[in-house]
Amino acid sequence: MRYVIIGNSAAAIGAIESIRKVDRENDVLVISAERYMAYSRPLISELLAGETTPHKMLYRPPEFYKLNDVELMLGRKVVGLNLRGKKVILEDGEEIGYDKLLIATGSHPFLPPMEGTDLKGVHTFFTLDDAIAVMEMARKVKQAVVIGGGFIGLKAAESLKERGIRVTVVELAQTVMSTALDESAARIVEEHMRGEGVKIITGNAVQRIYGVNSYVTGVELRDGTKIPCGLVIVSVGVRANSQFAKEAGIQVNRGIVVDDRMRTSAPDVYAAGDVAEGKDILLGTLRGLPLWPVAYRMGKTAGYNMAGGDYPYKGGFAMNSVSIFGLPIISMGITTPSGGDGFRVLIRADMDKKIYRKLVLRENRLVGAVFINSVDRAGIANGFIRDGTDVGDIAEKMLDDDFTLALMPESWRKVKLSA
């Protein structure tokens, strides 16, 4: 029996740990296009800011693979599958057999069709190699433009500003973080970043990147505005690394389709992490959730089932947690519900203190929340969402400064204490 895992990030680590809890004997091989042992990708902005090192970013200690008797093939890219022959095909033509296969290849940054993306100084910001390349360029420039005002883009902007670079963020939507925050919450973030010296432009877009002698020297916006810069970071979303699976005949939508055991449409082939479409417990649909904890849990599920277990994936939901220039921001679940769908929205805000709390309820159950600069009860909210707890009687109190779990019904507290 040979387990082969394509990819070496959170989902792969979850799978390795689960396999080894069930099976200590059979071979485990990890094949990764990246050159590094598994590292914590969310920390690349801290690396750019000079606040950490590649070694400190390791997701598991260096001896993790040896202790779990895992063979590593790093810097090797899988480009195809032979499902009938149960083999993976590498870029150099080598074929490797498997008995159970996990596709955990993650996702890649989307690069929109735009003039100038091939210029030197234009980068994505998603991997350790991306961060190293941006660090090298950042030593040479004084101005940068970040295309995209999502979580990754804003963290990149923060890190560049910490390095003394003048930064402009350009976001197509009317506000930053538009998929996670409503307008009021987003305005708090925008004003906070402006106060730190970052220029924020919303409701506009970069239509081309221009340069001289193959190096970027600026961008031109849709309205004709030109912004000089020596560095451009493109952060406008990600796409699943699923093309080779699709070409092999595995069912793929935006990501690889899996069941609640992480099985794909092909026998003995599983998928987990950003590359897969898992169950969203709030929307009741299969969709990609490119989140680190979700990827790990999906990998954990896949590993148990590959090793002969019967372990269902219970699903997940959108969640983001970030601190930008010291302002903590947490969003989870359905945060911008459409009207008329039975949602109840509660908001408590103090704009002067940059405090924002928002709860979204459906049928008295919490399905979404936003916390800015007052995040102490985010963990409680996360638990309520995951458990489907009826919070109808205490929802208003959850926004109070003095809310505690002692306000929950005694029957609920007894259940939690016994668990």
C-alpha positions as CSV (number, residue, x, y, z in Angstrom):
1,M,0.0,0.0,0.0
2,R,1.3,3.4,-0.9
3,Y,-0.3,6.7,-0.1
4,V,0.7,9.6,-2.4
5,I,-0.1,13.2,-1.5
6,I,0.2,15.9,-4.1
7,G,0.9,19.2,-2.3
8,N,2.6,20.0,1.0
9,S,0.5,22.6,2.9
10,A,-2.2,22.5,5.6
11,A,-4.4,19.8,4.0
12,A,-1.3,17.6,3.4
13,I,-0.2,17.9,7.0
14,G,-3.7,17.1,8.3
15,A,-3.8,14.0,6.0
16,I,-0.3,12.8,7.1
17,E,-1.2,13.1,10.8
18,S,-4.5,11.2,10.3
19,I,-3.0,8.4,8.2
20,R,-0.3,7.8,10.8
21,K,-2.9,7.5,13.6
22,V,-4.4,4.6,11.7
23,D,-1.5,3.2,9.7
24,R,2.1,3.3,10.8
25,E,3.3,0.7,8.4
26,N,2.6,1.6,4.8
27,D,4.5,4.2,2.6
28,V,3.5,7.9,2.5
29,L,5.0,10.0,-0.3
30,V,4.5,13.8,-0.6
31,I,5.1,15.5,-3.9
32,S,5.3,19.3,-3.9
33,A,6.0,21.9,-6.6
34,E,7.4,24.2,-3.9
35,R,10.9,23.7,-2.6
36,Y,10.1,24.1,1.1
37,M,8.9,22.0,3.9
38,A,5.3,23.0,4.9
39,Y,5.2,26.6,6.1
40,S,2.4,28.8,7.4
41,R,1.4,30.8,4.4
42,P,-0.6,33.5,6.3
43,L,2.8,34.6,7.8
44,I,4.3,35.8,4.5
45,S,3.2,39.4,5.2
46,E,5.1,39.2,8.5
47,L,8.2,38.0,6.6
48,L,7.9,40.9,4.2
49,A,7.6,43.3,7.2
50,G,10.7,41.8,8.7
51,E,8.9,40.4,11.7
52,T,9.6,36.7,11.2
53,T,12.0,34.4,9.3
54,P,11.4,31.5,7.0
55,H,12.4,29.0,9.7
56,K,9.9,30.5,12.2
57,M,7.2,30.1,9.5
58,L,7.5,26.3,9.5
59,Y,4.1,24.7,10.0
60,R,5.6,21.7,11.7
61,P,9.2,21.1,13.0
62,P,11.8,20.0,10.4
63,E,11.8,16.5,11.9
64,F,8.0,16.1,11.3
65,Y,8.4,14.1,8.1
66,K,11.1,11.8,9.5
67,L,9.1,11.1,12.6
68,N,6.1,10.2,10.5
69,D,8.2,8.1,8.0
70,V,7.2,10.4,5.1
71,E,9.2,10.5,1.9
72,L,9.4,14.0,0.4
73,M,9.8,15.0,-3.2
74,L,10.1,18.8,-3.2
75,G,10.4,21.1,-6.2
76,R,8.6,18.4,-8.4
77,K,5.4,19.4,-10.2
78,V,2.6,17.0,-11.0
79,V,1.2,17.7,-14.4
80,G,-1.1,14.7,-15.1
81,L,-2.8,11.6,-13.8
82,N,-3.2,8.1,-15.2
83,L,-6.3,7.1,-13.3
84,R,-6.6,3.6,-14.9
85,G,-2.9,2.8,-14.2
86,K,-3.1,4.6,-10.8
87,K,0.0,6.8,-11.5
88,V,0.8,10.5,-11.2
89,I,2.8,12.1,-14.0
90,L,5.6,14.6,-13.2
91,E,6.7,17.5,-15.3
92,D,9.9,15.7,-16.3
93,G,7.9,12.7,-17.5
94,E,8.5,10.4,-14.5
95,E,5.5,8.4,-13.4
96,I,4.8,7.3,-9.8
97,G,2.3,4.7,-8.7
98,Y,-0.2,5.1,-5.9
99,D,-2.8,3.0,-4.1
100,K,-4.5,5.9,-2.5
101,L,-4.0,9.5,-3.8
102,L,-4.8,12.8,-2.2
103,I,-4.8,15.9,-4.3
104,A,-4.0,18.8,-2.0
105,T,-2.5,21.2,-4.6
106,G,-4.2,24.3,-3.2
107,S,-4.8,27.4,-5.3
108,H,-2.9,30.1,-7.2
109,P,-3.4,33.8,-7.5
110,F,-5.6,35.0,-10.4
111,L,-3.7,37.3,-12.7
112,P,-6.3,39.4,-14.7
113,P,-5.7,40.0,-18.4
114,M,-4.0,43.4,-18.3
115,E,-1.2,45.1,-20.2
116,G,2.1,45.1,-18.4
117,T,1.8,42.1,-16.0
118,D,5.0,40.7,-17.6
119,L,7.1,43.7,-16.5
120,K,9.8,43.2,-13.8
121,G,8.5,44.5,-10.5
122,V,5.0,43.0,-11.0
123,H,4.3,40.3,-8.4
124,T,1.6,38.2,-6.8
125,F,1.7,37.7,-3.1
126,F,0.8,34.2,-2.1
127,T,3.8,32.0,-1.6
128,L,7.1,32.1,0.2
129,D,8.9,32.6,-3.1
130,D,6.5,35.5,-3.8
131,A,7.4,37.1,-0.5
132,I,11.1,36.7,-1.1
133,A,10.8,38.2,-4.6
134,V,8.8,41.2,-3.2
135,M,11.3,41.7,-0.4
136,E,14.2,41.9,-2.9
137,M,12.3,44.4,-5.1
138,A,11.2,46.4,-2.0
139,R,14.8,47.3,-1.3
140,K,15.0,49.2,-4.5
141,V,11.7,51.1,-4.7
142,K,10.0,54.0,-2.9
143,Q,6.5,53.6,-4.2
144,A,4.2,50.6,-4.6
145,V,0.7,49.9,-5.8
146,V,-1.4,47.0,-4.5
147,I,-4.2,45.9,-6.8
148,G,-6.9,44.5,-4.7
149,G,-8.3,45.5,-1.3
150,G,-9.0,42.0,0.2
151,F,-7.3,40.6,3.3
152,I,-4.1,39.6,1.4
153,G,-3.8,42.8,-0.4
154,L,-4.2,44.9,2.7
155,K,-1.7,42.9,4.6
156,A,0.8,43.3,1.8
157,A,0.2,47.1,1.9
158,E,0.8,47.2,5.6
159,S,4.0,45.3,5.3
160,L,5.3,47.5,2.5
161,K,4.4,50.6,4.5
162,E,6.3,49.2,7.5
163,R,9.3,49.0,5.2
164,G,9.1,52.8,4.5
165,I,7.5,52.5,1.1
166,R,4.6,54.8,-0.1
167,V,1.7,52.5,-0.8
168,T,-1.5,53.0,-2.8
169,V,-4.3,50.3,-2.7
170,V,-6.6,50.2,-5.7
171,E,-9.9,48.3,-5.2
172,L,-12.6,47.8,-7.9
173,A,-15.4,47.5,-5.4
174,Q,-16.8,50.6,-3.5
175,T,-15.1,49.5,-0.3
176,V,-12.1,47.3,0.8
177,M,-12.8,43.8,2.0
178,S,-16.2,44.0,0.3
179,T,-16.8,40.2,0.5
180,A,-16.4,40.2,4.3
181,L,-17.4,43.6,5.6
182,D,-20.3,45.9,5.1
183,E,-19.8,49.5,4.1
184,S,-19.7,50.9,7.7
185,A,-17.1,48.3,8.8
186,A,-15.0,48.8,5.7
187,R,-14.9,52.5,6.2
188,I,-13.4,52.0,9.6
189,V,-10.6,49.9,8.1
190,E,-10.1,52.4,5.2
191,E,-9.8,55.4,7.5
192,H,-7.5,53.5,9.9
193,M,-5.2,52.7,7.0
194,R,-5.3,56.2,5.7
195,G,-4.3,57.4,9.1
196,E,-1.2,55.1,8.8
197,G,-0.3,56.8,5.6
198,V,-1.7,54.3,3.0
199,K,-3.6,55.8,0.2
200,I,-6.9,53.9,-0.6
201,I,-8.7,54.2,-3.9
202,T,-12.0,52.4,-4.3
203,G,-14.5,52.2,-7.1
204,N,-11.7,52.2,-9.6
205,A,-9.4,49.8,-11.3
206,V,-6.0,49.5,-12.9
207,Q,-6.4,49.2,-16.6
208,R,-2.7,48.9,-17.5
209,I,0.7,48.7,-16.0
210,Y,3.4,50.6,-17.9
211,G,7.2,50.7,-17.7
212,V,10.6,51.4,-19.2
213,N,13.2,48.9,-20.2
214,S,11.1,46.0,-19.0
215,Y,10.7,47.5,-15.5
216,V,7.4,48.8,-14.1
217,T,7.3,52.6,-13.6
218,G,3.6,53.1,-12.9
219,V,0.0,52.1,-13.4
220,E,-2.9,53.8,-15.2
221,L,-6.4,53.7,-13.7
222,R,-9.7,53.3,-15.5
223,D,-10.4,57.1,-15.1
224,G,-7.0,58.0,-16.6
225,T,-5.2,58.7,-13.3
226,K,-1.5,57.6,-13.4
227,I,0.3,56.5,-10.3
228,P,4.1,56.2,-10.5
229,C,5.6,53.2,-8.7
230,G,8.4,50.7,-9.0
231,L,6.5,47.7,-7.5
232,V,3.0,46.3,-8.2
233,I,1.4,43.6,-6.2
234,V,-1.6,41.9,-7.8
235,S,-4.0,40.4,-5.2
236,V,-7.5,40.0,-6.8
237,G,-8.4,36.4,-5.8
238,V,-7.3,32.8,-6.3
239,R,-8.2,29.8,-8.5
240,A,-8.0,26.1,-7.6
241,N,-5.0,24.2,-8.9
242,S,-7.3,21.6,-10.4
243,Q,-6.5,21.6,-14.2
244,F,-4.6,18.4,-14.3
245,A,-7.4,16.6,-12.4
246,K,-10.0,17.9,-14.8
247,E,-7.9,16.8,-17.8
248,A,-7.7,13.3,-16.2
249,G,-11.5,13.1,-16.1
250,I,-12.2,13.9,-12.4
251,Q,-15.3,16.0,-11.8
252,V,-14.4,19.6,-11.3
253,N,-16.5,22.8,-11.0
254,R,-14.6,25.7,-9.7
255,G,-12.7,23.2,-7.5
256,I,-12.6,19.4,-7.4
257,V,-16.0,18.0,-6.3
258,V,-15.8,15.8,-3.2
259,D,-18.2,14.0,-1.0
260,D,-18.2,14.2,2.8
261,R,-15.4,11.6,3.0
262,M,-13.3,13.8,0.6
263,R,-13.6,11.2,-2.2
264,T,-13.5,12.5,-5.7
265,S,-15.4,11.0,-8.7
266,A,-12.3,8.8,-9.4
267,P,-11.7,5.6,-7.3
268,D,-9.1,5.9,-4.6
269,V,-8.6,9.5,-5.3
270,Y,-9.3,12.2,-2.7
271,A,-9.0,15.9,-2.6
272,A,-8.8,18.5,0.2
273,G,-8.0,22.1,0.9
274,D,-8.2,25.0,-1.5
275,V,-8.3,22.8,-4.5
276,A,-11.6,21.1,-3.4
277,E,-15.2,22.2,-3.0
278,G,-16.3,21.3,0.5
279,K,-19.6,21.8,2.3
280,D,-20.6,25.3,3.4
281,I,-22.8,24.5,6.4
282,L,-24.5,28.0,6.3
283,L,-25.2,28.2,2.6
284,G,-25.9,24.4,2.2
285,T,-23.8,24.2,-1.0
286,L,-20.4,22.9,-2.1
287,R,-17.9,25.6,-2.6
288,G,-14.3,26.4,-2.2
289,L,-13.3,27.9,1.1
290,P,-9.6,28.9,0.8
291,L,-9.0,29.0,4.5
292,W,-6.1,27.5,6.5
293,P,-8.1,25.8,9.3
294,V,-10.7,24.5,6.8
295,A,-7.9,23.0,4.6
296,Y,-6.4,21.2,7.6
297,R,-9.7,19.7,8.7
298,M,-10.4,18.6,5.1
299,G,-7.0,17.0,5.0
300,K,-7.5,15.3,8.3
301,T,-10.8,13.8,7.1
302,A,-9.2,12.6,3.9
303,G,-6.3,11.0,5.7
304,Y,-8.6,8.9,8.0
305,N,-10.7,7.7,5.1
306,M,-7.7,6.9,2.9
307,A,-6.4,4.7,5.7
308,G,-9.6,2.8,5.9
309,G,-11.6,4.8,8.4
310,D,-15.1,6.2,8.1
311,Y,-14.8,9.9,9.1
312,P,-17.2,12.5,7.7
313,Y,-16.3,16.1,7.0
314,K,-18.9,18.2,8.8
315,G,-18.4,21.2,6.7
316,G,-17.1,24.7,7.3
317,F,-17.9,28.4,6.7
318,A,-16.1,31.5,5.7
319,M,-13.9,33.1,8.4
320,N,-11.1,35.6,8.3
321,S,-9.0,37.0,11.1
322,V,-6.4,39.7,10.6
323,S,-4.8,42.6,12.3
324,I,-3.9,45.6,10.2
325,F,-1.7,48.3,11.8
326,G,-2.8,47.0,15.1
327,L,-6.5,47.0,14.3
328,P,-8.0,43.5,14.9
329,I,-10.6,42.4,12.4
330,I,-12.6,39.2,12.4
331,S,-15.4,38.2,10.1
332,M,-17.3,34.9,9.9
333,G,-20.2,33.3,8.1
334,I,-22.8,35.4,6.2
335,T,-21.8,39.0,6.9
336,T,-23.6,40.9,4.2
337,P,-27.0,39.2,3.8
338,S,-29.5,40.2,1.1
339,G,-32.7,41.7,2.3
340,G,-36.0,39.7,2.5
341,D,-34.3,36.3,3.2
342,G,-35.3,36.1,6.9
343,F,-32.2,37.6,8.3
344,R,-32.0,39.7,11.4
345,V,-29.0,42.1,11.7
346,L,-27.8,43.6,15.0
347,I,-25.1,46.3,15.0
348,R,-23.3,48.1,17.8
349,A,-20.7,50.6,16.7
350,D,-18.5,53.4,18.1
351,M,-16.9,54.9,15.0
352,D,-14.7,57.3,17.1
353,K,-13.2,54.3,18.9
354,K,-13.1,52.2,15.7
355,I,-15.3,49.6,17.4
356,Y,-17.8,47.6,15.4
357,R,-19.8,44.6,16.3
358,K,-22.3,43.0,14.0
359,L,-24.4,39.8,14.4
360,V,-26.5,38.2,11.6
361,L,-29.2,35.8,12.7
362,R,-31.6,33.5,10.8
363,E,-34.4,31.8,12.7
364,N,-32.7,32.9,15.9
365,R,-29.5,31.2,15.1
366,L,-26.3,33.0,14.5
367,V,-25.1,32.7,10.9
368,G,-22.6,35.6,10.7
369,A,-20.6,38.1,12.7
370,V,-18.1,40.9,12.3
371,F,-15.9,42.3,15.1
372,I,-13.5,45.2,14.7
373,N,-11.3,46.4,17.6
374,S,-13.4,44.4,20.1
375,V,-12.9,40.8,19.2
376,D,-13.0,39.1,22.6
377,R,-16.2,37.3,21.9
378,A,-15.4,36.1,18.4
379,G,-14.6,32.6,19.7
380,I,-18.0,32.4,21.3
381,A,-19.7,33.6,18.1
382,N,-17.8,31.0,16.1
383,G,-19.0,28.2,18.4
384,F,-22.6,29.4,18.2
385,I,-22.4,29.4,14.4
386,R,-20.8,25.9,14.2
387,D,-23.2,24.4,16.7
388,G,-26.4,26.1,15.4
389,T,-27.2,27.4,18.8
390,D,-30.5,29.2,19.4
391,V,-29.4,32.7,20.6
392,G,-32.7,34.5,20.1
393,D,-33.0,35.4,23.8
394,I,-29.4,36.7,24.2
395,A,-28.5,38.1,20.8
396,E,-28.9,41.7,21.9
397,K,-26.9,41.1,25.0
398,M,-24.0,39.6,23.0
399,L,-23.3,43.1,21.8
400,D,-23.0,44.5,25.3
401,D,-19.6,45.1,26.8
402,D,-20.3,42.9,29.8
403,F,-21.7,39.9,28.0
404,T,-20.6,36.5,29.5
405,L,-21.6,32.9,28.9
406,A,-23.2,33.0,32.3
407,L,-26.1,34.7,30.5
408,M,-26.7,31.5,28.5
409,P,-29.5,29.2,29.7
410,E,-28.5,26.7,32.4
411,S,-29.4,23.8,30.2
412,W,-26.9,24.9,27.5
413,R,-24.2,25.5,30.1
414,K,-24.6,22.0,31.5
415,V,-24.3,20.4,28.1
416,K,-21.1,22.4,27.4
417,L,-19.6,21.6,30.8
418,S,-20.3,17.9,30.4
419,A,-18.7,17.9,26.9
